[in-house]
Amino acid sequence: MTHVHSAQACPSGDKEMAPMLLQLLSQPNASKFGVDTQASAVLDGKHTLQMILEAADTAKVQEFMSPFSQMGSVDIEPANRCETVVERGRC
C-alpha cells in the first residue's frame, strides 16, 4: 500500500494529528479491520507512506486505510512473498 499526500496536508508536524496518525496505523487498530501490518516506512521528504499489509482481501485494507484517502491518494496493490511466486512458477 502506498499513500501520498501534499506537504500542506502532512499530519506529522501537527501536534493534534500526529498522535492520531500513530493510533490509526497501530497494530491494535489494524487488527480491528482484519489487517496485519508487516512493515511500514515513510520516504524521507517525499510525503509518501509505504506499508506491507496482510489481509484476507483488499477491501479490508481499503477500509483500514480510508482515513488516509481524505489527505491524499491510497494505492493498494496485491502482492505475494517471493517464495509464493517461485512455488507457483510465475509472478
Biopython code that builds the backbone (N, CA, C, O; Angstrom):
import numpy as np
from Bio.PDB.StructureBuilder import StructureBuilder

atoms = [
    (1, "MET", "N", (0.849, -1.145, 0.000)),
    (1, "MET", "CA", (0.000, 0.000, 0.000)),
    (1, "MET", "C", (0.902, 1.216, 0.000)),
    (1, "MET", "O", (1.888, 1.285, 0.734)),
    (2, "THR", "N", (0.545, 2.169, -0.836)),
    (2, "THR", "CA", (1.266, 3.437, -0.886)),
    (2, "THR", "C", (0.276, 4.579, -0.692)),
    (2, "THR", "O", (-0.747, 4.659, -1.373)),
    (3, "HIS", "N", (0.596, 5.450, 0.238)),
    (3, "HIS", "CA", (-0.210, 6.656, 0.476)),
    (3, "HIS", "C", (0.679, 7.866, 0.219)),
    (3, "HIS", "O", (1.799, 7.941, 0.726)),
    (4, "VAL", "N", (0.176, 8.814, -0.574)),
    (4, "VAL", "CA", (0.906, 10.049, -0.861)),
    (4, "VAL", "C", (0.000, 11.229, -0.525)),
    (4, "VAL", "O", (-1.179, 11.250, -0.880)),
    (5, "HIS", "N", (0.578, 12.212, 0.170)),
    (5, "HIS", "CA", (-0.163, 13.438, 0.464)),
    (5, "HIS", "C", (0.737, 14.637, 0.179)),
    (5, "HIS", "O", (1.952, 14.486, 0.043)),
    (6, "SER", "N", (0.154, 15.808, 0.090)),
    (6, "SER", "CA", (0.920, 17.027, -0.162)),
    (6, "SER", "C", (1.602, 17.489, 1.126)),
    (6, "SER", "O", (1.254, 17.048, 2.221)),
    (7, "ALA", "N", (2.572, 18.377, 0.975)),
    (7, "ALA", "CA", (3.238, 18.945, 2.145)),
    (7, "ALA", "C", (2.231, 19.690, 3.019)),
    (7, "ALA", "O", (2.336, 19.675, 4.245)),
    (8, "GLN", "N", (1.262, 20.337, 2.388)),
    (8, "GLN", "CA", (0.257, 21.094, 3.131)),
    (8, "GLN", "C", (-0.658, 20.179, 3.954)),
    (8, "GLN", "O", (-1.158, 20.584, 5.004)),
    (9, "ALA", "N", (-0.873, 18.964, 3.488)),
    (9, "ALA", "CA", (-1.757, 18.019, 4.187)),
    (9, "ALA", "C", (-0.999, 17.095, 5.135)),
    (9, "ALA", "O", (-1.603, 16.215, 5.748)),
    (10, "CYS", "N", (0.309, 17.278, 5.265)),
    (10, "CYS", "CA", (1.136, 16.374, 6.075)),
    (10, "CYS", "C", (0.748, 16.463, 7.556)),
    (10, "CYS", "O", (0.824, 17.538, 8.151)),
    (11, "PRO", "N", (0.336, 15.342, 8.149)),
    (11, "PRO", "CA", (-0.092, 15.356, 9.550)),
    (11, "PRO", "C", (1.049, 15.209, 10.555)),
    (11, "PRO", "O", (0.837, 15.411, 11.750)),
    (12, "SER", "N", (2.253, 14.861, 10.100)),
    (12, "SER", "CA", (3.320, 14.514, 11.041)),
    (12, "SER", "C", (3.765, 15.675, 11.928)),
    (12, "SER", "O", (4.194, 15.443, 13.058)),
    (13, "GLY", "N", (3.676, 16.902, 11.455)),
    (13, "GLY", "CA", (4.094, 18.042, 12.260)),
    (13, "GLY", "C", (2.980, 18.685, 13.065)),
    (13, "GLY", "O", (3.218, 19.637, 13.809)),
    (14, "ASP", "N", (1.782, 18.180, 12.924)),
    (14, "ASP", "CA", (0.621, 18.728, 13.625)),
    (14, "ASP", "C", (0.495, 18.051, 14.990)),
    (14, "ASP", "O", (0.345, 16.831, 15.067)),
    (15, "LYS", "N", (0.557, 18.838, 16.063)),
    (15, "LYS", "CA", (0.556, 18.272, 17.420)),
    (15, "LYS", "C", (-0.710, 17.500, 17.764)),
    (15, "LYS", "O", (-0.689, 16.632, 18.637)),
    (16, "GLU", "N", (-1.808, 17.806, 17.089)),
    (16, "GLU", "CA", (-3.053, 17.069, 17.329)),
    (16, "GLU", "C", (-3.183, 15.867, 16.402)),
    (16, "GLU", "O", (-3.646, 14.804, 16.814)),
    (17, "MET", "N", (-2.774, 16.040, 15.157)),
    (17, "MET", "CA", (-2.937, 14.979, 14.159)),
    (17, "MET", "C", (-1.903, 13.861, 14.297)),
    (17, "MET", "O", (-2.224, 12.697, 14.057)),
    (18, "ALA", "N", (-0.670, 14.195, 14.678)),
    (18, "ALA", "CA", (0.403, 13.202, 14.723)),
    (18, "ALA", "C", (0.074, 12.018, 15.642)),
    (18, "ALA", "O", (0.240, 10.872, 15.223)),
    (19, "PRO", "N", (-0.386, 12.252, 16.877)),
    (19, "PRO", "CA", (-0.738, 11.110, 17.723)),
    (19, "PRO", "C", (-1.884, 10.281, 17.134)),
    (19, "PRO", "O", (-1.902, 9.056, 17.257)),
    (20, "MET", "N", (-2.840, 10.964, 16.492)),
    (20, "MET", "CA", (-3.952, 10.259, 15.864)),
    (20, "MET", "C", (-3.445, 9.390, 14.708)),
    (20, "MET", "O", (-3.923, 8.275, 14.499)),
    (21, "LEU", "N", (-2.474, 9.916, 13.964)),
    (21, "LEU", "CA", (-1.860, 9.171, 12.867)),
    (21, "LEU", "C", (-1.261, 7.863, 13.382)),
    (21, "LEU", "O", (-1.490, 6.800, 12.805)),
    (22, "LEU", "N", (-0.501, 7.945, 14.460)),
    (22, "LEU", "CA", (0.116, 6.742, 15.021)),
    (22, "LEU", "C", (-0.929, 5.752, 15.520)),
    (22, "LEU", "O", (-0.761, 4.541, 15.374)),
    (23, "GLN", "N", (-2.000, 6.262, 16.106)),
    (23, "GLN", "CA", (-3.066, 5.380, 16.586)),
    (23, "GLN", "C", (-3.748, 4.684, 15.416)),
    (23, "GLN", "O", (-4.038, 3.490, 15.489)),
    (24, "LEU", "N", (-4.007, 5.422, 14.337)),
    (24, "LEU", "CA", (-4.654, 4.830, 13.161)),
    (24, "LEU", "C", (-3.805, 3.715, 12.559)),
    (24, "LEU", "O", (-4.336, 2.711, 12.085)),
    (25, "LEU", "N", (-2.482, 3.895, 12.579)),
    (25, "LEU", "CA", (-1.581, 2.916, 11.974)),
    (25, "LEU", "C", (-1.179, 1.788, 12.920)),
    (25, "LEU", "O", (-0.508, 0.845, 12.499)),
    (26, "SER", "N", (-1.575, 1.867, 14.181)),
    (26, "SER", "CA", (-1.160, 0.864, 15.167)),
    (26, "SER", "C", (-1.712, -0.523, 14.834)),
    (26, "SER", "O", (-2.762, -0.656, 14.206)),
    (27, "GLN", "N", (-0.982, -1.546, 15.266)),
    (27, "GLN", "CA", (-1.437, -2.913, 15.024)),
    (27, "GLN", "C", (-2.769, -3.205, 15.719)),
    (27, "GLN", "O", (-3.613, -3.879, 15.129)),
    (28, "PRO", "N", (-2.991, -2.725, 16.949)),
    (28, "PRO", "CA", (-4.315, -2.962, 17.541)),
    (28, "PRO", "C", (-5.451, -2.399, 16.682)),
    (28, "PRO", "O", (-6.500, -3.033, 16.560)),
    (29, "ASN", "N", (-5.259, -1.225, 16.089)),
    (29, "ASN", "CA", (-6.296, -0.664, 15.224)),
    (29, "ASN", "C", (-6.405, -1.471, 13.936)),
    (29, "ASN", "O", (-7.513, -1.761, 13.485)),
    (30, "ALA", "N", (-5.279, -1.835, 13.339)),
    (30, "ALA", "CA", (-5.296, -2.631, 12.105)),
    (30, "ALA", "C", (-6.037, -3.947, 12.328)),
    (30, "ALA", "O", (-6.781, -4.401, 11.459)),
    (31, "SER", "N", (-5.833, -4.552, 13.484)),
    (31, "SER", "CA", (-6.484, -5.832, 13.792)),
    (31, "SER", "C", (-8.004, -5.722, 13.789)),
    (31, "SER", "O", (-8.693, -6.688, 13.463)),
    (32, "LYS", "N", (-8.531, -4.561, 14.148)),
    (32, "LYS", "CA", (-9.985, -4.350, 14.124)),
    (32, "LYS", "C", (-10.555, -4.506, 12.716)),
    (32, "LYS", "O", (-11.739, -4.797, 12.546)),
    (33, "PHE", "N", (-9.701, -4.309, 11.707)),
    (33, "PHE", "CA", (-10.117, -4.403, 10.307)),
    (33, "PHE", "C", (-9.692, -5.724, 9.667)),
    (33, "PHE", "O", (-9.903, -5.938, 8.474)),
    (34, "GLY", "N", (-9.087, -6.614, 10.474)),
    (34, "GLY", "CA", (-8.598, -7.873, 9.929)),
    (34, "GLY", "C", (-7.321, -7.699, 9.127)),
    (34, "GLY", "O", (-7.048, -8.462, 8.201)),
    (35, "VAL", "N", (-6.537, -6.686, 9.489)),
    (35, "VAL", "CA", (-5.303, -6.364, 8.773)),
    (35, "VAL", "C", (-4.121, -6.580, 9.704)),
    (35, "VAL", "O", (-4.172, -6.217, 10.879)),
    (36, "ASP", "N", (-3.053, -7.176, 9.172)),
    (36, "ASP", "CA", (-1.816, -7.370, 9.918)),
    (36, "ASP", "C", (-0.731, -6.537, 9.251)),
    (36, "ASP", "O", (-0.468, -6.692, 8.058)),
    (37, "THR", "N", (-0.103, -5.656, 10.016)),
    (37, "THR", "CA", (0.964, -4.812, 9.488)),
    (37, "THR", "C", (2.275, -5.583, 9.516)),
    (37, "THR", "O", (2.743, -5.980, 10.584)),
    (38, "GLN", "N", (2.863, -5.794, 8.356)),
    (38, "GLN", "CA", (4.142, -6.487, 8.244)),
    (38, "GLN", "C", (5.312, -5.507, 8.325)),
    (38, "GLN", "O", (6.331, -5.801, 8.950)),
    (39, "ALA", "N", (5.162, -4.337, 7.687)),
    (39, "ALA", "CA", (6.217, -3.313, 7.687)),
    (39, "ALA", "C", (5.621, -1.988, 7.246)),
    (39, "ALA", "O", (4.617, -1.947, 6.535)),
    (40, "SER", "N", (6.259, -0.897, 7.681)),
    (40, "SER", "CA", (5.839, 0.427, 7.227)),
    (40, "SER", "C", (7.044, 1.356, 7.239)),
    (40, "SER", "O", (7.958, 1.206, 8.050)),
    (41, "ALA", "N", (7.025, 2.323, 6.321)),
    (41, "ALA", "CA", (8.098, 3.313, 6.240)),
    (41, "ALA", "C", (7.579, 4.548, 5.525)),
    (41, "ALA", "O", (6.717, 4.466, 4.651)),
    (42, "VAL", "N", (8.123, 5.695, 5.914)),
    (42, "VAL", "CA", (7.829, 6.949, 5.229)),
    (42, "VAL", "C", (9.089, 7.342, 4.470)),
    (42, "VAL", "O", (10.179, 7.377, 5.041)),
    (43, "LEU", "N", (8.937, 7.636, 3.183)),
    (43, "LEU", "CA", (10.070, 8.063, 2.371)),
    (43, "LEU", "C", (10.433, 9.492, 2.762)),
    (43, "LEU", "O", (9.611, 10.400, 2.639)),
    (44, "ASP", "N", (11.652, 9.689, 3.231)),
    (44, "ASP", "CA", (12.088, 10.989, 3.729)),
    (44, "ASP", "C", (11.868, 12.101, 2.710)),
    (44, "ASP", "O", (12.312, 12.010, 1.565)),
    (45, "GLY", "N", (11.179, 13.145, 3.143)),
    (45, "GLY", "CA", (10.961, 14.322, 2.334)),
    (45, "GLY", "C", (10.002, 14.157, 1.171)),
    (45, "GLY", "O", (9.833, 15.083, 0.378)),
    (46, "LYS", "N", (9.368, 12.995, 1.051)),
    (46, "LYS", "CA", (8.507, 12.723, -0.105)),
    (46, "LYS", "C", (7.018, 12.682, 0.240)),
    (46, "LYS", "O", (6.186, 12.586, -0.662)),
    (47, "HIS", "N", (6.668, 12.752, 1.521)),
    (47, "HIS", "CA", (5.261, 12.688, 1.942)),
    (47, "HIS", "C", (4.594, 11.424, 1.397)),
    (47, "HIS", "O", (3.453, 11.445, 0.936)),
    (48, "THR", "N", (5.343, 10.327, 1.466)),
    (48, "THR", "CA", (4.891, 9.035, 0.944)),
    (48, "THR", "C", (5.057, 7.973, 2.021)),
    (48, "THR", "O", (6.153, 7.770, 2.543)),
    (49, "LEU", "N", (3.963, 7.299, 2.348)),
    (49, "LEU", "CA", (3.954, 6.195, 3.304)),
    (49, "LEU", "C", (3.805, 4.900, 2.523)),
    (49, "LEU", "O", (2.904, 4.769, 1.695)),
    (50, "GLN", "N", (4.685, 3.946, 2.786)),
    (50, "GLN", "CA", (4.569, 2.631, 2.169)),
    (50, "GLN", "C", (4.413, 1.596, 3.276)),
    (50, "GLN", "O", (5.117, 1.626, 4.285)),
    (51, "MET", "N", (3.470, 0.677, 3.060)),
    (51, "MET", "CA", (3.217, -0.364, 4.046)),
    (51, "MET", "C", (3.054, -1.707, 3.360)),
    (51, "MET", "O", (2.522, -1.800, 2.253)),
    (52, "ILE", "N", (3.519, -2.740, 4.035)),
    (52, "ILE", "CA", (3.230, -4.111, 3.631)),
    (52, "ILE", "C", (2.202, -4.609, 4.633)),
    (52, "ILE", "O", (2.476, -4.723, 5.827)),
    (53, "LEU", "N", (1.019, -4.901, 4.126)),
    (53, "LEU", "CA", (-0.113, -5.300, 4.957)),
    (53, "LEU", "C", (-0.620, -6.658, 4.511)),
    (53, "LEU", "O", (-0.593, -6.978, 3.322)),
    (54, "GLU", "N", (-1.079, -7.451, 5.457)),
    (54, "GLU", "CA", (-1.656, -8.756, 5.137)),
    (54, "GLU", "C", (-3.120, -8.752, 5.564)),
    (54, "GLU", "O", (-3.453, -8.386, 6.692)),
    (55, "ALA", "N", (-3.988, -9.166, 4.641)),
    (55, "ALA", "CA", (-5.426, -9.230, 4.919)),
    (55, "ALA", "C", (-6.056, -10.259, 3.995)),
    (55, "ALA", "O", (-5.466, -10.650, 2.988)),
    (56, "ALA", "N", (-7.254, -10.692, 4.346)),
    (56, "ALA", "CA", (-7.961, -11.695, 3.541)),
    (56, "ALA", "C", (-8.283, -11.169, 2.147)),
    (56, "ALA", "O", (-8.286, -11.929, 1.178)),
    (57, "ASP", "N", (-8.554, -9.862, 2.045)),
    (57, "ASP", "CA", (-8.828, -9.269, 0.734)),
    (57, "ASP", "C", (-8.536, -7.773, 0.767)),
    (57, "ASP", "O", (-8.374, -7.188, 1.838)),
    (58, "THR", "N", (-8.470, -7.163, -0.405)),
    (58, "THR", "CA", (-8.121, -5.741, -0.484)),
    (58, "THR", "C", (-9.193, -4.839, 0.124)),
    (58, "THR", "O", (-8.887, -3.720, 0.535)),
    (59, "ALA", "N", (-10.427, -5.296, 0.190)),
    (59, "ALA", "CA", (-11.491, -4.484, 0.796)),
    (59, "ALA", "C", (-11.168, -4.169, 2.255)),
    (59, "ALA", "O", (-11.456, -3.071, 2.730)),
    (60, "LYS", "N", (-10.574, -5.122, 2.963)),
    (60, "LYS", "CA", (-10.197, -4.905, 4.361)),
    (60, "LYS", "C", (-9.137, -3.810, 4.454)),
    (60, "LYS", "O", (-9.202, -2.940, 5.323)),
    (61, "VAL", "N", (-8.162, -3.864, 3.550)),
    (61, "VAL", "CA", (-7.099, -2.854, 3.535)),
    (61, "VAL", "C", (-7.686, -1.489, 3.175)),
    (61, "VAL", "O", (-7.320, -0.482, 3.781)),
    (62, "GLN", "N", (-8.579, -1.446, 2.209)),
    (62, "GLN", "CA", (-9.220, -0.183, 1.826)),
    (62, "GLN", "C", (-9.954, 0.437, 3.006)),
    (62, "GLN", "O", (-9.878, 1.645, 3.232)),
    (63, "GLU", "N", (-10.662, -0.394, 3.751)),
    (63, "GLU", "CA", (-11.397, 0.103, 4.915)),
    (63, "GLU", "C", (-10.435, 0.643, 5.974)),
    (63, "GLU", "O", (-10.667, 1.712, 6.539)),
    (64, "PHE", "N", (-9.357, -0.096, 6.241)),
    (64, "PHE", "CA", (-8.348, 0.315, 7.218)),
    (64, "PHE", "C", (-7.694, 1.640, 6.816)),
    (64, "PHE", "O", (-7.445, 2.494, 7.666)),
    (65, "MET", "N", (-7.420, 1.806, 5.534)),
    (65, "MET", "CA", (-6.710, 2.991, 5.049)),
    (65, "MET", "C", (-7.636, 4.151, 4.681)),
    (65, "MET", "O", (-7.153, 5.199, 4.254)),
    (66, "SER", "N", (-8.938, 3.994, 4.832)),
    (66, "SER", "CA", (-9.882, 5.026, 4.386)),
    (66, "SER", "C", (-9.615, 6.417, 4.974)),
    (66, "SER", "O", (-9.802, 7.400, 4.257)),
    (67, "PRO", "N", (-9.188, 6.559, 6.241)),
    (67, "PRO", "CA", (-8.908, 7.915, 6.728)),
    (67, "PRO", "C", (-7.811, 8.617, 5.927)),
    (67, "PRO", "O", (-7.807, 9.843, 5.815)),
    (68, "PHE", "N", (-6.889, 7.844, 5.378)),
    (68, "PHE", "CA", (-5.773, 8.430, 4.641)),
    (68, "PHE", "C", (-6.192, 8.933, 3.265)),
    (68, "PHE", "O", (-5.532, 9.803, 2.697)),
    (69, "SER", "N", (-7.270, 8.399, 2.729)),
    (69, "SER", "CA", (-7.748, 8.869, 1.429)),
    (69, "SER", "C", (-8.314, 10.285, 1.530)),
    (69, "SER", "O", (-8.500, 10.953, 0.513)),
    (70, "GLN", "N", (-8.586, 10.743, 2.744)),
    (70, "GLN", "CA", (-9.047, 12.118, 2.949)),
    (70, "GLN", "C", (-7.897, 13.118, 2.838)),
    (70, "GLN", "O", (-8.121, 14.302, 2.588)),
    (71, "MET", "N", (-6.667, 12.637, 3.024)),
    (71, "MET", "CA", (-5.489, 13.507, 2.987)),
    (71, "MET", "C", (-4.699, 13.387, 1.692)),
    (71, "MET", "O", (-3.851, 14.230, 1.401)),
    (72, "GLY", "N", (-4.970, 12.348, 0.915)),
    (72, "GLY", "CA", (-4.199, 12.130, -0.307)),
    (72, "GLY", "C", (-4.610, 10.827, -0.962)),
    (72, "GLY", "O", (-5.695, 10.304, -0.712)),
    (73, "SER", "N", (-3.736, 10.315, -1.797)),
    (73, "SER", "CA", (-4.051, 9.086, -2.527)),
    (73, "SER", "C", (-3.704, 7.846, -1.704)),
    (73, "SER", "O", (-2.811, 7.877, -0.857)),
    (74, "VAL", "N", (-4.420, 6.765, -1.967)),
    (74, "VAL", "CA", (-4.147, 5.458, -1.375)),
    (74, "VAL", "C", (-4.164, 4.459, -2.519)),
    (74, "VAL", "O", (-5.187, 4.271, -3.177)),
    (75, "ASP", "N", (-3.024, 3.818, -2.751)),
    (75, "ASP", "CA", (-2.893, 2.849, -3.839)),
    (75, "ASP", "C", (-2.614, 1.481, -3.226)),
    (75, "ASP", "O", (-1.593, 1.287, -2.566)),
    (76, "ILE", "N", (-3.515, 0.546, -3.443)),
    (76, "ILE", "CA", (-3.385, -0.801, -2.885)),
    (76, "ILE", "C", (-3.116, -1.770, -4.022)),
    (76, "ILE", "O", (-3.900, -1.873, -4.965)),
    (77, "GLU", "N", (-2.002, -2.476, -3.925)),
    (77, "GLU", "CA", (-1.638, -3.453, -4.944)),
    (77, "GLU", "C", (-1.401, -4.806, -4.285)),
    (77, "GLU", "O", (-0.562, -4.920, -3.392)),
    (78, "PRO", "N", (-2.133, -5.835, -4.716)),
    (78, "PRO", "CA", (-1.906, -7.173, -4.174)),
    (78, "PRO", "C", (-0.479, -7.636, -4.479)),
    (78, "PRO", "O", (0.063, -7.355, -5.547)),
    (79, "ALA", "N", (0.104, -8.336, -3.540)),
    (79, "ALA", "CA", (1.473, -8.839, -3.695)),
    (79, "ALA", "C", (1.598, -10.169, -2.965)),
    (79, "ALA", "O", (0.745, -10.536, -2.157)),
    (80, "ASN", "N", (2.670, -10.875, -3.265)),
    (80, "ASN", "CA", (2.963, -12.144, -2.611)),
    (80, "ASN", "C", (4.428, -12.204, -2.236)),
    (80, "ASN", "O", (5.256, -11.468, -2.774)),
    (81, "ARG", "N", (4.733, -13.080, -1.315)),
    (81, "ARG", "CA", (6.126, -13.322, -0.939)),
    (81, "ARG", "C", (6.841, -13.986, -2.107)),
    (81, "ARG", "O", (6.217, -14.653, -2.933)),
    (82, "CYS", "N", (8.147, -13.799, -2.166)),
    (82, "CYS", "CA", (8.948, -14.403, -3.240)),
    (82, "CYS", "C", (8.766, -15.916, -3.278)),
    (82, "CYS", "O", (8.709, -16.510, -4.355)),
    (83, "GLU", "N", (8.675, -16.537, -2.112)),
    (83, "GLU", "CA", (8.505, -17.991, -2.055)),
    (83, "GLU", "C", (7.215, -18.420, -2.746)),
    (83, "GLU", "O", (7.193, -19.440, -3.435)),
    (84, "THR", "N", (6.158, -17.664, -2.571)),
    (84, "THR", "CA", (4.874, -17.978, -3.205)),
    (84, "THR", "C", (4.984, -17.883, -4.717)),
    (84, "THR", "O", (4.471, -18.742, -5.434)),
    (85, "VAL", "N", (5.646, -16.848, -5.201)),
    (85, "VAL", "CA", (5.810, -16.645, -6.643)),
    (85, "VAL", "C", (6.629, -17.780, -7.252)),
    (85, "VAL", "O", (6.285, -18.294, -8.316)),
    (86, "VAL", "N", (7.705, -18.170, -6.584)),
    (86, "VAL", "CA", (8.545, -19.265, -7.083)),
    (86, "VAL", "C", (7.768, -20.573, -7.054)),
    (86, "VAL", "O", (7.846, -21.364, -7.994)),
    (87, "GLU", "N", (7.025, -20.805, -5.987)),
    (87, "GLU", "CA", (6.238, -22.036, -5.855)),
    (87, "GLU", "C", (5.212, -22.180, -6.978)),
    (87, "GLU", "O", (5.028, -23.272, -7.516)),
    (88, "ARG", "N", (4.552, -21.094, -7.329)),
    (88, "ARG", "CA", (3.549, -21.179, -8.386)),
    (88, "ARG", "C", (4.149, -21.037, -9.783)),
    (88, "ARG", "O", (3.477, -21.301, -10.780)),
    (89, "GLY", "N", (5.413, -20.622, -9.855)),
    (89, "GLY", "CA", (6.124, -20.579, -11.131)),
    (89, "GLY", "C", (5.830, -19.371, -11.999)),
    (89, "GLY", "O", (6.084, -19.401, -13.203)),
    (90, "ARG", "N", (5.301, -18.312, -11.411)),
    (90, "ARG", "CA", (5.047, -17.080, -12.175)),
    (90, "ARG", "C", (4.827, -15.912, -11.211)),
    (90, "ARG", "O", (4.466, -16.093, -10.048)),
    (91, "CYS", "N", (5.056, -14.720, -11.738)),
    (91, "CYS", "CA", (4.822, -13.503, -10.941)),
    (91, "CYS", "C", (3.343, -13.218, -10.851)),
    (91, "CYS", "O", (2.940, -12.239, -10.224)),
]
sb = StructureBuilder()
sb.init_structure("model")
sb.init_model(0)
sb.init_chain("A")
sb.init_seg("    ")
for serial, (resi, resn, name, xyz) in enumerate(atoms, 1):
    if name == "N":
        sb.init_residue(resn, " ", resi, " ")
    sb.init_atom(name, np.array(xyz, "f"), 0.0, 1.0, " ", f" {name:<3s}", serial, name[0])
structure = sb.get_structure()
